[in-house]
Amino acid sequence: MEEKRNDEIAVKTILLVDDNPSFVHELNESFHEHSSESYNIVWKTTIDDALAYLEGGGIADIILSDFYFASGTNALELCLALNEHQVKIPIVFLASVEDVQMAVDAMKLGVEDIILKEDIDFHTFPRFISGILDRARLRKSKQAIEKRLTMAESRSQAIRELVVTVCHEFNNPLAAVKISFDLLQRLLTSDEEKQLLKKFEENYNHIESEIRRLRDMNFERLDGVRTNSNQSSPK
């Protein structure tokens, strides 16, 4: 099962899972008459049909599902199947009866909301669904940002560890070179030899300076990106 989404598409697809034709008709009319946005409603009468639609590549921006079905199944099976395949589509339950245990189980599975059918105001329901979609979109954007920041932080940590390793690998050889250089300064006394040693010392000091710069490199810019993004990311 693969979740397929395209936020650039103006028409939003609602997967409606319900075995009551009268309710489906009323809900469909609600979106056609009282919505300022364009919606395409795909109607399925069973959980199995809804899952087959999604598994076949069907698109859904949101799922509205009755909870209890005449076949004896319930919408929790739909949630479990989607979670198993890591498909993140907002789900709203449209329940015919109030069931506290069902509500608790649904929320544990990540259902966005549960609405009693008898409480639905068909004039305002499309606006309610639009709000659910906006909330899910913001949450998805925040999760994407947090994922990128976590990856950046991991990369920064890997660079730090590599820098420490490189500097450590250079330290001992440089110390040995320094000892040998000091010895040569005492042994080589001609002008030509002194010029050669001077050139060598300049190169040595340059290498030592670059290693020191690498060792002392700070990562405040990367860390600052994370701090600033955390402060500005949507709640």
VMD Tcl script that draws the C-alpha trace (Angstrom):
set ca {
  {0.00 0.00 0.00}
  {1.45 3.35 -1.01}
  {0.25 6.78 0.03}
  {0.02 9.05 -2.99}
  {-0.45 12.77 -2.43}
  {-0.17 15.94 -4.45}
  {-0.68 19.11 -2.46}
  {-0.62 21.15 -5.68}
  {-3.91 19.62 -6.86}
  {-6.76 22.06 -6.19}
  {-9.38 19.31 -5.91}
  {-9.17 17.42 -2.63}
  {-10.23 13.78 -2.58}
  {-12.35 12.46 0.26}
  {-12.52 8.70 0.73}
  {-15.94 8.15 2.28}
  {-16.50 4.72 3.82}
  {-20.15 4.18 4.78}
  {-22.87 1.66 4.00}
  {-25.78 4.08 4.40}
  {-26.71 5.46 0.94}
  {-29.01 8.17 2.37}
  {-26.28 9.58 4.60}
  {-23.74 9.43 1.77}
  {-26.11 11.35 -0.51}
  {-26.69 14.03 2.13}
  {-22.99 14.41 2.80}
  {-22.21 14.60 -0.89}
  {-24.79 17.37 -1.33}
  {-23.26 19.21 1.61}
  {-19.87 19.44 -0.07}
  {-21.34 20.42 -3.42}
  {-23.57 23.16 -2.04}
  {-21.76 24.56 1.00}
  {-18.06 24.25 0.28}
  {-15.86 27.05 -1.05}
  {-13.30 24.42 -2.13}
  {-13.49 21.63 -4.67}
  {-13.82 18.09 -3.37}
  {-14.00 14.74 -5.10}
  {-15.80 12.15 -2.99}
  {-14.88 8.51 -3.54}
  {-17.52 6.31 -1.91}
  {-16.84 2.80 -0.61}
  {-19.30 0.73 1.39}
  {-16.86 -1.55 3.23}
  {-13.45 -1.39 4.91}
  {-12.13 -4.01 2.49}
  {-13.23 -1.95 -0.52}
  {-11.59 1.17 0.93}
  {-8.31 -0.68 1.52}
  {-8.44 -2.19 -1.97}
  {-8.90 1.31 -3.41}
  {-5.84 2.61 -1.55}
  {-3.74 -0.48 -2.30}
  {-4.59 -0.04 -5.97}
  {-3.06 3.44 -5.97}
  {-6.20 5.42 -5.16}
  {-5.64 8.93 -3.81}
  {-7.19 10.26 -0.60}
  {-6.48 13.53 1.17}
  {-8.75 12.56 4.05}
  {-10.84 9.54 5.05}
  {-14.33 9.87 6.53}
  {-15.50 6.54 7.85}
  {-18.51 5.19 9.66}
  {-17.42 3.17 12.68}
  {-19.72 0.15 12.80}
  {-20.62 -1.75 9.62}
  {-23.37 -4.27 8.96}
  {-20.73 -6.90 8.17}
  {-19.57 -6.74 11.79}
  {-16.32 -4.93 11.03}
  {-15.40 -1.52 12.39}
  {-13.19 1.36 11.31}
  {-10.42 0.47 13.75}
  {-9.45 -2.26 11.27}
  {-8.93 0.47 8.68}
  {-6.68 2.42 11.05}
  {-4.64 -0.66 11.92}
  {-4.12 -1.50 8.24}
  {-3.03 2.04 7.39}
  {-0.67 2.21 10.39}
  {0.83 -1.15 9.47}
  {1.71 0.19 6.02}
  {2.73 3.59 7.46}
  {0.18 5.44 5.36}
  {-0.44 8.86 6.93}
  {-3.89 9.99 5.85}
  {-6.08 12.01 8.26}
  {-9.10 9.97 9.41}
  {-12.37 11.21 10.89}
  {-14.88 8.74 12.35}
  {-18.58 9.40 11.76}
  {-20.22 7.42 14.54}
  {-23.91 6.61 14.84}
  {-23.75 6.00 18.59}
  {-21.57 7.43 21.35}
  {-18.99 4.87 22.46}
  {-16.35 5.95 24.96}
  {-14.14 2.89 24.49}
  {-14.26 3.30 20.73}
  {-13.20 6.92 21.12}
  {-10.26 5.96 23.33}
  {-9.10 3.23 20.93}
  {-9.49 5.55 17.95}
  {-7.41 8.32 19.48}
  {-4.67 5.81 20.34}
  {-4.51 4.94 16.63}
  {-4.20 8.58 15.59}
  {-7.74 9.38 14.42}
  {-8.14 13.13 13.93}
  {-11.67 13.42 15.32}
  {-14.89 11.54 16.05}
  {-18.26 13.07 15.23}
  {-21.74 11.78 15.96}
  {-23.74 11.71 12.74}
  {-26.74 13.23 14.45}
  {-24.63 16.24 15.46}
  {-23.39 17.03 11.96}
  {-24.38 20.44 10.60}
  {-24.22 19.88 6.86}
  {-23.94 23.62 6.22}
  {-20.68 23.95 8.19}
  {-19.29 20.43 7.83}
  {-17.19 21.19 4.71}
  {-15.48 24.03 6.60}
  {-14.78 21.64 9.48}
  {-13.15 19.16 7.09}
  {-11.09 21.96 5.55}
  {-9.81 22.78 9.05}
  {-8.82 19.14 9.60}
  {-6.87 19.15 6.33}
  {-5.10 22.40 7.22}
  {-4.13 21.02 10.62}
  {-2.79 17.80 9.10}
  {-0.84 19.75 6.47}
  {0.81 21.94 9.12}
  {1.70 18.88 11.19}
  {3.23 17.17 8.17}
  {5.28 20.26 7.32}
  {6.53 20.49 10.91}
  {7.52 16.82 10.89}
  {9.40 17.30 7.61}
  {11.29 20.28 9.07}
  {12.14 18.36 12.24}
  {13.40 15.43 10.16}
  {15.69 17.70 8.13}
  {16.98 19.33 11.32}
  {17.69 15.95 12.90}
  {19.61 14.90 9.79}
  {21.58 18.17 9.88}
  {22.38 17.65 13.55}
  {23.55 14.09 12.88}
  {25.74 15.34 10.03}
  {27.19 18.04 12.28}
  {28.02 15.46 14.95}
  {29.65 13.18 12.38}
  {31.82 16.07 11.17}
  {32.84 16.88 14.74}
  {33.94 13.29 15.34}
  {35.84 13.19 12.05}
  {37.64 16.45 12.89}
  {38.69 15.10 16.28}
  {40.00 11.92 14.65}
  {41.93 13.79 11.94}
  {43.52 16.17 14.45}
  {44.49 13.27 16.69}
  {46.10 11.44 13.78}
  {48.20 14.51 12.95}
  {49.26 15.42 16.50}
  {51.76 12.63 17.16}
  {53.56 12.82 13.78}
  {53.78 16.62 14.06}
  {55.26 16.34 17.55}
  {57.88 13.91 16.24}
  {58.68 16.24 13.33}
  {59.05 19.15 15.74}
  {61.59 17.21 17.85}
  {63.58 16.28 14.73}
  {63.46 19.86 13.50}
  {64.83 21.22 16.78}
  {67.67 18.69 16.55}
  {68.44 19.68 12.96}
  {68.57 23.35 13.93}
  {71.43 22.53 16.27}
  {73.27 20.34 13.77}
  {72.89 22.30 10.53}
  {74.71 25.62 10.65}
  {75.54 26.69 7.09}
  {73.62 29.52 5.49}
  {72.16 27.23 2.85}
  {71.06 24.75 5.51}
  {69.58 27.53 7.63}
  {67.58 28.83 4.64}
  {66.28 25.32 4.02}
  {65.33 24.95 7.68}
  {63.61 28.34 7.64}
  {61.51 27.30 4.64}
  {60.72 24.02 6.32}
  {59.69 25.82 9.53}
  {57.34 28.10 7.59}
  {55.64 25.11 6.00}
  {55.52 23.29 9.31}
  {53.96 26.30 11.07}
  {51.41 26.60 8.28}
  {50.39 22.95 8.64}
  {50.24 23.28 12.42}
  {48.12 26.44 12.09}
  {45.67 24.72 9.73}
  {45.35 21.73 12.05}
  {44.70 24.12 14.94}
  {42.04 25.92 12.91}
  {40.41 22.61 12.10}
  {40.55 21.53 15.74}
  {39.05 24.82 16.93}
  {36.38 24.96 14.24}
  {33.05 25.82 15.81}
  {29.66 24.65 14.64}
  {27.62 27.55 15.93}
  {26.17 28.21 12.49}
  {24.73 24.70 12.19}
  {23.58 24.69 15.80}
  {22.08 28.14 15.30}
  {20.06 26.90 12.34}
  {18.46 24.28 14.55}
  {17.82 26.70 17.42}
  {16.30 29.38 15.19}
  {14.19 26.87 13.26}
  {12.86 25.36 16.47}
  {11.85 28.81 17.64}
  {10.08 29.65 14.40}
  {8.52 26.30 13.50}
  {4.72 26.11 13.82}
  {3.31 24.73 17.03}
}
mol new
graphics top color blue
foreach p $ca { graphics top sphere $p radius 0.5 }
foreach p [lrange $ca 0 end-1] q [lrange $ca 1 end] { graphics top cylinder $p $q radius 0.2 }
display resetview
